[in-house]
Amino acid sequence: MNFNPVELIIKKKTGKSLSFSELKYFIESYLNNKLPEYQMASLLMAINLQGMEIKEIQTLTEIYIESGKRIKFPSNYRTIDKHSTGGVGDKISIVLAPIIAACEGKIPMISGRGLGHTGGTLDKLESIPGFRTNLSEEQFRKLVDEIGFSIIGQSDELIPADRRIYALRGVTGTVDSLSLITASIMSKKIAEGAQNLVIDLKVGLGAFIKNIETANELADLLIKTGEKFGQRVSVIISNMNSPLGEYAGNALEIRECIEYLKGKNIPDIDLLTKTLASEMLLLSDITSNKIEAETMINNSIKNRTALDSFRKFVKAQGGNPEVCDDPSILPQAEYEIPIISDNEGWVESIDTQNIGYALIDIGAGRKALDSKLNYASGTYLPKKIGNHVRKGEQIGKVFCDEEECGKEVAKKILGSYKISNIEVKPQKLIIKVIRYNN
Ligand code: URA
């Protein structure tokens, strides 16, 4: 059936629901290049401003899935995956997947690139020389079978609708729509064949979701959409008011992940990784005992079985596995610009979204669809909310290849820190656990 795209845009703009055939027509025409980017962008903005009903979101998810193949694994595989709604310095998937694989889980992970101010798992992995995220479905299945996990992107075979629309959202200011976030995440996670899913739903200044009420609303949409497609979904709501870990930037985060898998104590990465990993082992029935789950996870790091899984994964996806022993293989920035505190006191708040956008100026993220990334650039920011800083103290660094631009970014990052002269308490990282209970 043929529709007039302008009428459909106006229908959504005036708050009405679009039917299955209307949405399918619009998205199929876009994917077949019969409908221009500007009309798709316009519909996305209308959806962003008006929202969608749950049935409409489930329909959109189905259309995304049907735009490509849906992978199925044997039921004895107990496939489990994790997804994050996006943050700054969020590298958790890169350490979590090898840990779960070392605990006998199977993780078929379809992930995303940087979106808006947030970083993306695929971009981080592609900073490893040679690493490929565009494997065929067959190669993907083989790695899940043999290594326990694989991380790839949407492709012409797998959810092409999300691949195109996700990239367009990133450059059209339409990233924070609950409806679009739900369809984007759930289509990837259903099409990849995960029977169980744990979602890290981030809330705070560095997340798309800024308050707990909206986080609860999104959790409900994600769980109901999972249910409709027979997927068991648990949600962990976590705090994204500070960048996660100490580094943000693609290659810098890979180095940090390897250090963590070698046993370095990075408290926020450790707590979030272990909380998510334990939920994943319980949800996929690998164990029914929380203490046993925690022991398995700790052992995978202590015995370096998780690091071994990571090494095999890097090699199998075309990357140089020696990166695990020699991080200088990763792209290195030419300049390190210090960030010096001009105040004394306690860190009261960090405008983490502002930091994410500042990093785009030095190429750690994209400004346009065809922007080229600078994998080496990024920042080191060890101070968290509640930490004390002295005037003149170096509170971080910017890594960049263009000195003047790096200095501007250092200023923007410094301006993102609010320092109080009254002592500030650290914030809780894990805000709420919504466990699958059917
Ligand atoms: N992660 C996704 O995969 N999609 C979104 O829209 C947001 C976060």
Residues whose N, C-alpha, C, O or C-beta is under 5 A from the ligand:
A	BS01	URA	S84 T85 G86 G112 V175 L180 I181 S184 I185
